[in-house]
Amino acid sequence: MNLVVDTSVLVAVLVSEPERIKIIKQTENFDLIAPGSVHWEIGNALAAMLKRKRVTLDEVKAALLAYEKIPIRFRDIDMELAMNIASDHDLYAYDAYIISCAYESRCALISLDKNLLSAAGKARVPIVEVL
């Protein structure tokens, strides 16, 4: 079964946030899908953490090596659909890409971002909350 994963979930796993174990357990029987934008968002999130001195460069490099091992199928999304979702739910494009990916893939979305999950629910995309 497929599950769309967003950057917040991936970063939590990569930098060993408290939700890490729960996320791994909840996603272990799923094939992970994400829009291609997630790849760049990972880099941006890690760079932001580096800038704020939350992680070291060595920790970022280790996180990138771990990220490369996560089996994610990246897929293109319908940009017009994503922009409609962004407009309808007052979202940034990257969040709309995630919802669009889940909508087009006809599968649920997992995220730690409460606003994203709320918008996904309103867009009639099934959501998985980290329990």
VEXLUM-830155 format. One record per residue: y, x, z of N, C-alpha, C in turn. Coordinates in pm, whole numbers, plus 50000, padded with zeros to 5 digits. Layout:
REM residues N
YXZYXZYXZ;...
REM end
This chain:
REM residues 131
498845008350000500005000050000501255009050000;502305004349934503545011949921504555008150028;505425017850061506495015750157507675024450114;508855018250104510055025850071510585032050199;510875044850192511335052350308512755057150283;513585056350386514965061050369515165074450439;516335079950419516655093250470516575094050622;517015083650691517015084150838515625086450894;514635080150833513255081550877512745095650848;513025100550729512575113950691513205124650779;514505123550803515185133550885514645133151028;514395121351081513845120251216512505127551228;511695126651125510415133751125510635148851110;511505152651020511715166750989512305174851104;513185168551182513835175951290513325171651428;512185165051429511495161251553512345152751647;512955142451591513685132751673512665125051757;513105118151862512175111051951511265100951879;511725095251767510945085051696509845091151607;509805104151597508915111251503507455106351508;506865106451623505455102751637505225088351594;506115079151637505985065151599506065063451447;506995070651385507165069651240505915074551168;505395085651211504195091151146503035081251158;502855075451276501775065651296501975053351209;503205048551199503475036351122503375038350972;503515050450925503525052850780502255059550729;501335062950816500195071050773499275064150672;499235051150667498365044350571499115038950450;500325043850430501155039350319501405050650220;501635046750094502165055949995503675054350000;504375065450020505825064850035506535065549901;507555057249889508375056449768509835057849811;510635063749725512085064649752512825066349621;514085062049618514895065149500515185080049498;515435085549381515695099849368516845104649454;517775095849487518935099749567518545104849706;517405100649757516975104849891516825120049897;516375125849787516195140349783517505147349817;518595142849759519905149149783520465145149920;520145133249965520605129050098519965137350209;518745141650188518095150450285518905163250299;519255169350186520065181450189521395179150258;522035168050229523315164950290523185163050441;522145156050484521935153650627521675166750701;520855175350641520555188150706521795197050710;522575196950603523815204950600524795199850707;524875186650725525765180950827525295185250966;523995185150988523465189451118523735204351141;523635212051036523925226351044525395228651077;526255221251009527695222351032528065218751176;527385208651232527655204451370526905212751473;526195222851424525435232051511524315225051588;523785214151529522635207251591521335214251556;521365221851446520195229551402520675243151353;519735252451347520025265651293519595266051146;520015276351076519595277850937518075279450928;517485286551022516015287851021515345274351041;515905265851125515345252451145515495244051017;516605245550948516805238450821515765243050719;515545255950711514545261150617513155256050650;512825255350778511525249950819511425235150785;512525227850805512545213450772512355211450622;512965219850541512815218750395511385221550352;510745231250415509335233950384508455221950421;508745215950535507985204050577508255192450482;509505190950441509895180150350509115181050218;508965193150168508235195050042506785190350051;506245189750171504845185750190504655170750206;505745163550225505645149050241505435142750104;504335135750085504075129749953504925117249930;506005119049856506905108049824506945106549673;506775094349627506925091649484508365087049461;509105095349391510495091949361510535083349237;511385073249242511485064449126512945061549094;513175059148967514495055148922514735040748964;515995037448980516335023649017517275017848911;517365004848912518264997748821519664998448883;520545006148822521885008348877522684995448887;522534986548789523264973948796522804965648915;521514965048936520984957949053521524964149181;521514977249188522004984249307523484981049332;524274980649227525704977549244525914963049286;525074954049238525134940149283524814939249432;523794946649474523414946849615524544952849699;525144963849650526264970149721527414960349737;527714953049631528814943349635528494931649727;527304926249714526914914549793526854917449943;526514929949980526274933050121527234943650177;528284946750100529304956250144528684969550188;527894975350098527164987750127527664999350043;527425011250094527595023150011526455023449909;526685030449800525705030949692524345035849740;524325046349824523035051849865522185041749940;522795033450022522045022950091521565012349993;522415009149897522014999349795520865004649710;520835017649686519725023549609518405021449683;518415023349814517205021549895516715007149886;517624997649905517244983549900516784979849760;517474984649659517094982149521515694987449492;515404999349542514085005349522512994996549583;513234991749705512254983149771512104969849696;513214964349653513194951649580512414953149450;512734963449374512064965549245510594969249262;510264976149370508884980349396508064969349462;508754958649502508104947349570507334951849694;508024959849774507384964449897508424965250009;507934967550128508794968050246509544981350253;510544981250338511424992550361511384996450507;511275009450535511345014250673512595022850688;513305020450797514555027650823514845027450972;515655036751015516195036651151517615031151153;518145028451035519525023751019519555008551032;520065003851144520074989351173520884981551069;522004987151023522824980250922522064979150790;521354989650753520564989350630519444978950642;518774978750755517704968950775518244954650771;519404952550830520024939350827520344935050684;520944944050608521284941050468520024938650387;518994946450412517724944650339517144930850368;517174926850493516674913650529517444902650458;518764904050452519594894150383519314894050233;518894905650179518564906650036517114902550010;516464897350114515074892650105514074903950075;514374915750127513454927050119512744927950253;511414928350254510704929650381511054942950449;511164942450580511514954650654510444958150755;510374971050785509484976250889510384983450987;510414978651109511194985451212510294995451284;510875006651321510105016651395509895011251535;508635009351570508275003251700508025013751805;
REM end
